[in-house]
Amino acid sequence: MSTRTAAGALVIAGLLASGCSAPGAGSAEAAPAAGGDSDLVVRRGAFERRVLLTGDLEAARAVPFSVPRTPSWQVELRWMADDGAAVRAGDPVVELDKSAFGADLEEKEIALQGKLSEVERRRAEVLAQSREKEFEVTRRRAELEKAELEAEVPEGIVPREELEERRLTLARARLELEKAEADLAAHRQASTADVEVLEIEIRKARREIEAARTAISELTLTAPVDGIFLVGTHPWEDRNLQIGDTVWVGLTVGTIPDLGSLVVEARLPDVDDGSVAPGMPARVVLDTHPGSAFEGTVREVAPVAQDQGQKSFRRFFKTVIDLAAPDPERMIPGMSARVEVVAERREDALLAPRAALTVAEEALAHLAGGGTARVALGPCNELECVVEDGLEPGTRLAPRPPAAGATAPEAGR
C-alpha cells in the first residue's frame, strides 16, 4: 500500500469513528479529537446554522432582443455577437435570415410595377372611350337641336305628313341623346370603379412592400444602450442559442442586462424544504472571486420545486437572493456562486462540540473525567450544538466513543 493510500485510509477511519452524519462536518469534528480532549470544551459564543446553496448571478432587469413579427413564423439565426461581448448603442447584436423575405420583397415590387402599368393603361383606355362617348353625346345634342328647329315650323307651311315626320325625328333625337348621356354616365361610373379597384390593389401592394421592408430591417437587431450582450437560452435544450438555430416570433435570443439589478438565483434541494425563508441574511461567494464575500438577503423561495433538467430526477426550489451592493466591475450574469444562508443565529449561546455528543434514546455529553451527562440540545450546525440544559460553561468533554445505536446529533435540526 502506498503512503498516500495509507494516509487516506487513516482519514476515512477517523471520519467513521467520529460518527458524524454530515459529509462536510466529519473532518471538522475529527480535528478536535486528533488534537486532544482539551479542545472539547463547553463555551459561550455566537451560534450560526447555515444552509449552503449553489446558484448563478442573474439580472433582474434587462433589455431583451426578441424575434420580431415576420411574414413567416420561423426564421434562421444567421449571426450573433459573442456571449459577454461589450456593445455600444446602435451596434448590431443579432442578425436573422433575410433571404426568404428579400426574394418575397422583390416579387412584391415586380407585382407592384405591373399594377402601376395596368392602372395607367386602364386610365388611358377610359380617357379614350370617354372622349368617344362625349363626342357621341355632343353629336346627338346637335341632332336634337336641328330636329327641334325643324319641328317648330307652324302648320300649313309644310305638308302635315312631313310635319309629323319631323316631330317623330325630334322624339327619336331626344331618345338617342338620353341614351348617349346614360351610356357616358355608365361608362364613367364603371371605369371609375375599375380604376379604384386597381388603386386599392396598388395601395395594398405598397403596404405589403413597406411591411416586408420593415420586417427585413427589423431582422437586424441593434443595441439601444451600451452594455454587455448575453446570448439567450434555448427553451427546451438547456443550452445557449447557436448560429443556424431556427427561432420563432417572440423568442428572446439575447439580452443586455442591467448590471445594477444583479441577484443570485440559487437552488434549494427539495429535501431541505422549509430550511430557508425570505428575509434570512446570506453571504455570496463567486467562484471567480473566492476571496470575496458579498452580503445579501433571501428575497423569495419558490412555493413549488421544479426539476433541474428534463432528464434529472432532482428537484429544487428556486431561491432569489438580493445583493446588498452589486459590483458591476466583477460581476457578470451567468457567473456561478456559492451561497451561505444564515438560517439561525444566536449571539450568546451555550455551545458544545458535536464530536463529544451522541444521541440514542436521549442526548448525552461525554465528560472528560469519564461518564456522561444528559443534555437538552437545541439546533446544531456542522461543528457545534446549542445546549439548552445539562452543562455549564467550561465543562471539559471527551470524544464520542463508537457505539452501536449511538449517533451524532444532526446538523440543522
Order of alpha helices (4+ residues) and beta strands (2+ residues): alpha-alpha-beta-beta-beta-beta-beta-alpha-alpha-beta-beta-beta-beta-beta-beta-beta-beta-beta-beta-beta-beta-beta-beta-beta
